[in-house]
């Protein structure tokens, strides 16, 4: 099977470096736009790299560590002392090797393989944008937003029925850790949580007004995700899964589309310390699709992001992440990764996914989401794997494989786009926010529930879905993926397909 979907973050058909967990579907009618040229780095910049240095929490700002970093040729950019992670820049090629020998340093590694700043990545994919005429012609039954008839995904998880009981609580905030969110969009503005929003691209929080928004030439991915979660039910455009909750933007993707470790760590810590109830993570942490524990640099990246995501959960956040779009079996013994490192020169490498992790997707405690299409079966592109996938939700698929029922016309997922627009995208990036929205409804219904309880309810209330067997999505006579497990828990759908109605009634 040749999958028609290319994930922004990992697909061969999309240029390396666009690490958004799914992102833009590689489809007919998809538009390509050229990335802006990035000025060539100076000699000093070209020699400088970014690192994370992991120490015992509370010891990051000790005189011993500071002195050791400086002696090794590093400059501390910021320190997350609560989890023991320092962000350091250095032009010393042996910095990581040197600092790892220092007493008290538990792990350290380069967060990228390209010098600061990273190079431009070329053309980017783009969503299928609804025209002004299509928006103006939208018609919906009484009680629905104009574009809701195109949202087959809401009915697929019974969100439309859930809204008859509650839209969710404004005391609940879902943080979109992504490419930025356009909070001026008419479907997002009513529910936007400014205090929980920030720009974390450098690894250090930037709280300037609007810093969380995507630039004009940057990906609309985060804005699309935000609308899927919490587009207001306000008589305009579309409706989110939890249209009564708050949504914030935590921007962690740089202008070239890279999600580096220092930014991701900053994002989780910011969410943890600003009362966020749910985080949505529709990306993987660049430059490695899989981070292997036998590589000291990659091991340090896993360590840093694990500390940050666990800290967010300890502070009350449920972390939800996209499962990936390569049709990989994440429970297999080996996978060939052709895309890493995606910020310099990628090459084929065979990895063991039990020892080489997609982060934050495969981290302990994270809710890992697979994608389904309009017919309710695994999307052609969605990764899978027994014991790895926790739950499934609509992420869309080609209409050639899964066509929705009328009046919906697209098998993709409708979302908000910067500049007050709406458009279609597909991928596990779109499935994850559906689950994040359902988790927000659970937290709205059970305001004092711990993250562990929210996750338990999320899984218990999911609609158990048996393996699709045989799975021949393109009907060419060849099996495209093999599902293992029982109806109640399997590699395609985990505990089942998310159920928003049960989230507000049980």
Buried (B, 14 or more C-beta within 10 A) or exposed (E): BEBBBBBBBBBBEBBBBBBBBBBBBBBEEBEEEEBEEBEEBEEEBBBBBBBBBBBEBEBBEBEEBBEBBEEBBBEBBBBBBBBBBBBBBBBBEEBBBBBBEBEBBBBBBBBBBBBBBBBBBBEBBBBBBBEEEBBEEBEBEEEBBBBBBBBBBBBBBBBBBBBEEBBBBEEBBBBBBBBBBBBBBBBBEBBBBBEBBBBBBBBBBEEEEEBBBBEEEBBBBBBBBBBBBBBBBBEBBBBBBBBBBBBBBBBBBBBBBBBBBBBBBBBBBBBBBBBBBBBBBBBBBBBBBBBBBEBBBBBBBBBBBBBBBBBBBEBBBBBBBBBBBBBBBBBBEEBEBEBBBBBBEBEEBEBBBBEBBBBBBBBEBBBBBBBBBBBBBBBBBBBBBBBBBBBBBBBBBBBBBBBBEEEBBBBBBBBBBBEBBBBBBBBBBBBBBBBBBBBBBBBBBBEEBEBEBBBBBBBEBBBBBBBBEEBBBBEEEEEBBBBBBEEBBBBBBBBBBBBBBBBBBE
